[in-house]
Amino acid sequence: MAKLTFLGAAGCVTGSKYLVEAAGKRLLVDCGLFQGTNELKDRNWKPLPVDPKQIDFAVLTHAHLDHTGWLPVLVKDGYRGPIFANPATIELTEILLKDSAHLQEEETEHAKFKKYSRHAEPRSLYTPEDVDPVLKQLKTMPRSGGFDISPQFHVVSFDAGHILGSSSLELTITEGGKKIVVVFSGDIGRYGQVILKDPTTPTSNADVLICESTYGDREHEEGDPAELLAQIVNRVVKRGGSIVIPAFAIGRTQTFMYYLHQLEDQQRILHLPVYVDSPMALSATDLYIKHKEDHDLEFVREEGSDGKGDPLNVHEFHLTRSPEESKAINNVKTPCIIISASGMVSGGRVLHHMVQRLPDARNAVILAGFQAEGTRGRALQEGAKTLNLFGQAVPVCAEIVEMGQFSAHAGKSELLRWLTALPAPPKQTYLTHGEPEAAQALQAAIQERFKWKAAVARYLDTVPLDG
Ligand SMILES: [Zn+2]
């Protein structure tokens, strides 16, 4: 009996992990970190209901930490099998996991020093040393088309248009001469965005569909992103403030860079220094040049040019790697833009920038990504007057701007557009990767529009895949 267990991203947007058991083998699809409320984060410390030694294979839809960030624990707990992913996902996973381990270490040190942790003895979930064995287990699979994980499991990848390398996976299980098709949407991106390609919908008839529902109850704000960004930048510069954008160094950061570059060239904004502050900070340009198949950018690189041919870097662009360089940004009193992780202000160096910049009404914080329940990002979005940072209540005086136009996730109608392109109704649909209201809203929309059977996935539930 083929079956699937929801080990995460059920009733919440993080911790994506799906265990497929069929034909005597176990396959783990994604291995994400839980983020957000303490209740969710505590799950990261609990062992899986299945011994990782008993899992045979793993495969990744994309590199975001809520899909990969628990891999170091899985491997520490005994998983020795291959972790399949396409080249861009492997490269990004390496960067993200190292960054995550570094940040956890920096935070643990800080918590020990300042004694504000809710744990008696603060420690990190994993260290940079725990990341190395994971990297050795990452195995390349093709960016598109079919790939045999094993005689039982065959996957076909489709570009999900969410970040570099992001995929929807169509899994065909062969069990006792029978074939079962399970489609994993992964995270679905946007249609008609700059940089990344449009999402593509898998083409086979699915027996079971596992579909994300992050924005299942919402549309993104309308409006020209360039114009809105120009207005914010000019408003903040005029009053002598700075802008903090919580985001990881790769992905949304390049969308901002792309628009800022364009606005600078068109002289619609001043040339501002932009700091990308991360222990793993790197110029993402090379990554985008290497993975051309995922986007529609053109790079014109000339020797000695001032970066004009590089659409992803603004004219004054700084990468900061060490904690000292990061702290030095505090001394920048002239208007600047600081991009720093984490995107939901749940941890990372952006916390220090928040302490520094939030109390000043001249500054602005741009929230562009999904802000999960229980995160500081959500609190800011909901108008919090103070924010708890390093054990102190920091007043929120800075302007908080939400820019859904920069979201990497499909809005409700884009999710429905992706679903409309499926060749036939799945026999069963499970909605995951959404908070309860979002998942339920998408469930209702699917039942109303398509008349399909759709259920909201429940954490740790096991469901049959073969009817
Ligand atoms: Zn994602």
Boltz pocket constraint, residues with backbone or C-beta under 6 A from the ligand:
constraints:
  - pocket:
      binder: B
      contacts: [[A, 62], [A, 64], [A, 162], [A, 187]]
      max_distance: 6.0
